[in-house]
Amino acid sequence: MLHKNEWPILEFDDDPTAKLNPEHFAGDGFGADKMVITFFPEVIEKLLAQGRITEEMIIPGENPLTVYRFTDKPDVLLTLGQVGSAACGGNLDLFHAMGIQKAMFCGGGGVLDRSIEVGRVLVVDGAIRDDGLSYHYLPASRVVYSDPAVTERIAAYLDKREVPYLRGLVWTTDAIFRETRDRIEQRKLEGAKIVEMEQAGCIAVSIFRGFAYGALIYGGDDLTGEDWDGRKWRSREGVRYDLVRLCSELVTLI
């Protein structure tokens, strides 16, 4: 049923069936129910070279998606995420239709607190919804929260492994070039620790479809100063590699 509103983005329809559904593209599915989504292409290349993953399939389309399988965890798949809630969250909906019941995301984002050093991991408790996709999966709200049972299991495992981490909200935006000073200050006041572009949409998809989803985001560039500071965050190969391997373990537990 469509709940009408003056603003189109706030007109939520709770009907789970649309004219075009992910099942139309699911085919025979994956034959696996767990997936890691990463934004670290060099890690995928390294894992391939090491023989730790093998190519599973290519999902065709205008932007083909390559899916890999971990050789030591045959029920865990790996793929490269696409930027933004619309792309990444839409693909996640398709992956669920193809059999995924547990998904872990690992990426990086801009810190809104200078004390968060490069490489520090944030367990995502929820996201401020400054995106578009999430409003098509859940009624309007300022924040969408991750499943607390999932985040508690993630935190417990990190504690067991003695992996240092933070917990908190992220700010999900569609507009990387519109992170203005006033918006940054407002999101900080609302509790966001990192800004990124996918979590609100991905969390909303997981809630709407009813599957387990968790995310680890590491502190990258710094948006707290007068000028943007990249902090060479994309060159942190060790952090990025370890995060993917860690998520391949976590996805079996959530």
C-alpha positions in Angstrom: 0.0 0.0 0.0 1.3 3.4 -1.0 1.4 5.9 1.9 1.1 9.3 0.1 3.1 12.3 1.1 3.7 15.8 -0.3 7.3 14.8 -1.1 7.8 11.8 -3.4 10.8 10.4 -1.6 8.7 10.1 1.6 5.9 8.1 -0.2 6.7 4.7 1.2 4.9 1.6 -0.3 5.0 -1.5 1.9 4.0 -3.9 -0.8 6.9 -6.4 -1.1 6.2 -7.2 -4.7 7.0 -4.7 -7.5 6.6 -4.9 -11.2 10.3 -5.7 -11.6 11.7 -8.0 -8.8 15.2 -9.3 -8.1 13.9 -12.8 -8.6 13.5 -12.0 -12.3 17.3 -11.9 -12.5 18.2 -14.5 -9.8 18.5 -17.5 -12.2 19.6 -20.7 -10.4 21.1 -18.7 -7.5 24.5 -19.1 -5.9 24.4 -22.4 -4.1 25.8 -20.5 -1.1 24.2 -18.3 1.5 27.0 -16.1 2.8 28.7 -13.1 1.2 31.3 -10.5 1.9 31.0 -7.2 0.0 34.2 -5.2 -0.1 35.4 -2.0 -1.8 39.0 -3.1 -1.9 39.8 -4.3 -5.5 43.5 -4.8 -4.8 42.6 -7.3 -2.0 40.5 -9.3 -4.4 43.5 -9.4 -6.8 45.8 -10.5 -4.0 43.4 -13.2 -2.8 43.2 -14.5 -6.4 47.0 -14.6 -6.7 47.2 -16.5 -3.4 44.6 -19.0 -4.5 42.4 -18.1 -1.6 39.4 -17.3 -3.8 38.3 -18.6 -7.2 35.9 -17.0 -9.7 32.4 -18.3 -9.2 30.4 -16.5 -11.8 29.8 -13.2 -13.6 26.3 -11.7 -13.3 25.7 -10.1 -16.7 24.3 -6.6 -17.3 25.4 -3.1 -18.2 27.8 -3.3 -15.2 28.7 -7.0 -14.9 29.3 -8.3 -11.3 32.0 -10.8 -10.7 31.4 -13.1 -7.7 34.2 -15.2 -6.1 34.2 -18.1 -3.7 36.6 -18.6 -0.8 38.6 -21.8 -1.2 38.8 -22.5 2.5 35.2 -21.5 3.1 33.1 -22.8 0.2 29.9 -21.4 1.5 31.2 -17.9 1.6 31.3 -15.7 -1.5 33.1 -12.4 -2.2 32.3 -9.5 -4.5 33.3 -5.9 -5.2 30.7 -3.4 -4.1 29.5 -0.5 -6.2 29.5 3.0 -4.9 26.3 4.4 -3.4 23.2 3.1 -1.8 21.3 2.8 -5.0 23.9 0.5 -6.7 25.2 -1.4 -3.7 21.9 -1.8 -2.0 20.2 -2.8 -5.2 22.8 -5.4 -5.8 22.4 -6.7 -2.2 18.7 -7.2 -2.9 19.6 -9.2 -6.0 22.2 -11.3 -4.0 19.5 -12.1 -1.4 17.2 -13.3 -4.2 20.1 -15.5 -5.4 20.3 -17.2 -1.9 22.3 -14.9 0.4 21.1 -15.0 4.0 24.1 -13.5 5.7 26.2 -10.5 4.4 29.1 -8.6 5.8 30.3 -5.3 4.3 33.8 -3.9 4.7 34.8 -0.5 3.4 36.2 2.9 4.4 34.9 6.3 5.0 35.7 9.9 6.0 36.1 10.5 9.7 34.0 13.2 11.5 36.2 12.9 14.6 39.9 13.7 14.2 40.7 11.3 17.1 39.7 8.3 14.8 43.0 7.3 13.4 43.4 5.9 9.9 42.6 2.2 9.9 40.5 2.2 13.1 37.5 -0.1 12.6 33.9 1.1 13.2 31.2 -1.5 13.9 28.2 0.1 12.3 25.3 0.5 14.7 23.1 2.4 12.2 23.1 5.1 9.6 21.7 8.6 9.3 19.6 8.4 6.2 20.8 11.1 3.8 20.5 8.8 0.9 17.6 7.9 -1.5 17.3 4.1 -1.7 16.5 3.5 2.0 13.2 5.4 1.7 12.0 2.8 -0.9 12.5 0.0 1.6 11.5 1.5 5.0 9.2 4.3 6.1 10.9 7.7 6.7 13.0 8.1 9.8 16.2 10.0 10.5 18.2 6.9 11.4 18.0 3.3 10.4 19.6 0.9 13.0 21.4 -2.3 12.3 20.0 -5.5 13.9 21.4 -5.2 17.4 21.8 -9.0 17.8 24.1 -9.0 14.7 26.2 -6.1 15.9 26.6 -7.7 19.3 27.9 -10.9 17.7 30.3 -8.9 15.6 31.6 -7.0 18.7 31.9 -10.1 20.7 34.0 -11.8 18.0 36.3 -8.7 17.7 36.7 -8.7 21.5 37.7 -12.4 21.4 40.2 -11.7 18.6 41.4 -8.5 20.5 40.8 -6.4 17.5 40.4 -2.7 18.5 37.2 -1.0 17.3 34.7 1.7 17.8 30.9 1.4 17.6 28.5 4.0 16.4 26.5 5.6 13.6 27.6 6.5 10.1 26.2 9.3 7.9 25.2 7.9 4.5 25.1 10.5 1.7 24.5 10.2 -2.0 26.5 13.4 -2.7 30.3 13.1 -2.1 30.8 16.7 -3.3 28.1 18.1 -1.1 29.6 17.3 2.3 29.5 21.0 3.4 30.8 22.4 6.7 27.3 22.9 8.1 26.2 19.4 7.1 29.3 17.9 8.7 28.7 19.7 11.9 25.1 18.7 12.0 25.8 15.0 11.4 28.5 15.1 14.1 25.9 16.5 16.5 23.6 13.6 15.6 26.4 11.1 16.6 27.8 10.1 13.2 31.5 9.1 13.4 32.1 8.4 9.7 30.6 9.5 6.5 30.1 7.0 3.7 27.7 6.2 0.8 26.1 2.8 1.2 25.1 1.8 4.7 21.6 3.3 5.1 20.5 1.6 1.9 22.1 -1.8 2.6 20.7 -1.8 6.2 17.2 -0.9 4.9 17.3 -3.7 2.3 18.4 -6.3 4.9 15.5 -5.3 7.2 12.9 -5.2 4.5 13.9 -8.6 3.1 14.7 -10.2 6.5 18.3 -11.4 6.4 21.4 -10.8 8.5 23.7 -7.9 7.6 26.6 -6.3 9.3 29.3 -3.8 8.4 32.8 -2.7 9.3 34.0 0.7 8.1 37.6 1.8 8.7 38.6 5.4 9.3 40.0 7.0 6.2 40.2 10.6 5.1 39.6 13.4 7.5 36.8 16.0 7.1 37.2 17.7 10.4 39.8 20.4 9.5 39.6 23.6 7.4 40.7 21.6 4.4 40.1 18.0 3.4 42.9 15.6 4.4 43.2 12.4 2.4 45.6 10.8 5.0 46.7 8.3 2.2 43.8 6.1 3.4 43.6 4.1 0.2 47.2 2.9 0.6 46.5 1.0 3.9 46.9 -2.5 2.2 47.4 -4.4 5.5 44.2 -3.0 7.1 42.2 -3.6 3.9 43.4 -7.2 3.5 42.8 -8.0 7.1 39.3 -6.6 7.1 38.3 -8.8 4.2 39.7 -11.9 5.9 38.0 -10.9 9.1 34.7 -10.4 7.4 34.9 -13.9 5.8 35.0 -15.2 9.4 32.4 -12.9 10.8 29.8 -13.7 8.1 29.6 -17.3 9.3 28.7 -16.0 12.8 26.1 -13.3 12.3 
